[in-house]
């Protein structure tokens, strides 16, 4: 039995598996800052911004946290289209 995997572009040629995304949040919130710091401390932070400003934080089911330079609304829209 084959399962189709949907990849979502999060900018600069980077992609995540749509089915494994738990949340897409803004980095400006207190919880966003806390999640980012905890992931960094636990070596679970992936920076996919290529030196640009972080505009979205993608939380994965593996506890990895991915930083993206794309707007959270853009990533969320792509997730909705992948369903």
N, C-alpha and C positions, 0 to 999 in steps of 0.2 A: 504494500500500500504506500503510495507516494503522497507526501504532504507538501503543498506549495508554500514556500517561504517568501514573504514580502519584505523587501529591503526599502528603507526610507532614507532618502538623501538628507543629511544634516549639514551639508555645506562642504565645499572644497574637496569633493570626491569621496567624502566619508559617508558611510551608511550604517544604519542599525537595523536589526530584525524587528519588524513591527510588532510581532506577537510577544516579544520579550520586554517591551516598553511598559513601565508601570505609570510614569507621570512625566509631564513636561512642565517645568515651573520657571518662574522668573528668578534671576539671581539677586534681585534687589530686596526680596522679602527676607525676614529674619530666618525663616525655616530654610530658605534657599542657601543662605550663608552658612547655616549650621550643617546642612547636608553636605555642602561642598567641603567644609573643614573636616568633618568626620571621614569623608571618603579620602581626602588627602592624607590624613593621619593613618588610615588603614591601607594605603597604597591601592585604592580602588578608583582613583580619579583619572579620567582620560580627557586630555585637553585636545579638542578637535577644532580650535578656533584659528589656528595658524597665525597667532599673534594679534588677532583682532579682539575687539571688545566682546566679552561673554554676554550674550543676550538671552540664552536659554540653557537650562540644566535639564538633562534627560536622565531619569532614574530608571535603571534596568532591574529585572527580576533577579539578577545575579549579584545585586548590591553594588554594581559598578555605577559610577556617576560620570556622565559625559557632558563636557562643556561644548556649546555650539555658538557660533557667531550669528546664527539665524534667529529670527523672532520666534517666540513660543507659538504664536498663532499660525505661523507658516508651517512649522513642524506638525502641530496638531491637525491642521488641514490635510497634510499629506498622510497622516495616520488614518484620518477618516476616509480618505479616498482609497486607501489600501484594503479596506474591509470588504 
